[in-house]
Amino acid sequence: MGRLVQYAEAPPEVRAVYDAIKAARGVEDVNNFWKALAVHPPTLARTWESLREVMGPGALDPLVKELLYVAVSMTSGCNYCTASHTAAARAKGMTEAQYGELLAVVAMAAETNRLAEALRVPVDPAFES
């Protein structure tokens, strides 16, 4: 397991990012992902800024963004990201029915993706963009 940088031991540039995360999320402490990234302050700051921008207001609904994050995290095999973004999706209103359908879609996509790759299916001309 990697080292986690706690607020009390964090240098000023890390505390500044932690404070921004806590204010944006209305939490008392940042989660372990941010504490792990803090071993390299430039990566911590860059990742927070990118995540804030990508997950912020846009054309996609906030819940849809979280559902997409869960799906990608599941297929990438990131247990931490799957857990944290499932919790975030629930906080944004994801129902058990939506979660069940999400699991079904991710599982189906994984299966059909493997089949298409194994069979080396050529892309139909109508699907080319």
N, C-alpha and C positions, 0 to 999 in steps of 0.2 A: 504494500500500500504506500502511496506517495505521502509526502508531508502536507499537512493542512496548516495554512497560515491563519492564526487566530487574530482577531482585531487588536487585542492588547499588544501583540508582538509585531504588528504590521507597520511597515514604513509609511510615511505620509502619503505617497502616491497610491499605495494600496488602500489605505484608509479612505482616501477621496473616492475611489471606485466603490468600495464597500458602502460608504455613505450614500452614494448615488443609487445603488441597487436597493438599499434599505428604504430610501425615500420613495423610489418608484414603485416598489412592491408593498410598502406599508408593513414591513417585517422588522423584528428586533435584531435579527442576525442574518447573514447571508448563508446560503447552503454550502455544502461541502464541495460542489463543483467549483464555485468561485474561490473557495479557500485553497483548493488544489492548484488552480490557475495562478494564484497569487505568488507562487514561487518564482514566476517570471512576470513582473509587473506590466511590461509592454503587451504581453499576450493577454493578460487579464483585462487591461483597458480596451484593447482592440476588440476582443471578443464581446465585452459588454456593449460597446458602441454598436457593433454589427448586429448583435441579438436585439438590442433595443430598437434599432431601425427596422429590421426585418419583421419582428413580431409586433411592431407598433401599428397604429391605424393605417389602413390601406384598403384595397379593393376586396380583400378577403376578410370575412368575419373573424374575430379573435378566436372563437371556438374552432372554426375550420382550420385555422393556422395550427392550433394545438393538436387537432386530430391528425393533421399531416405530419406534425413533428413526432407524434406517437408512432404512426405507421412507419416512418423512416427509421426511427430509433429501434423499433422491433426488427425490421429487416436488416439493420446494421448490427444487431446483436448487442446493443448497448443497454444493459439492464438499468443502469443509473438513469439514463435519459428516458427510457420507457417509463420508469417509475415516477420520475419528477414531472414529466409532461402529461402522464395520465392523471396525476394529482392536479396539475394545472387545468387540464381539460374538465375535470370534475368541478373544479372551482368556477369555471366559466359556464357551467350548466350542462355538461355532458350527462346524458341519462344512461342507465344500464342497457337499454335497448340500443342506443347509439353505439355504446362500447361493444356490444355483441356484434352489431353489423360491421363495425370497424375491424374487429378480429376476423370476421368471415371474409371481408374484402381483402385484407392483408394476406390471409392464408391462401385464398384463391389466386391472387396475383402472384404470390410466390410459386405456387404450383404450376400455373400456366406459363410463367416466365421460364421456369426450368425446362418445361416441355418444349417450348419454342426454341430455346437455346440448344437443347439436346438434339432436336430434330433439324436444327439449322434452317428454320423456316425463313424463306426470303420475304422481305417486306413488300406487301402489295403496292403497286404504283399509286393507287388511290389514297394510300396512307402517307405518302411522301409529302413533305411540306415545302 
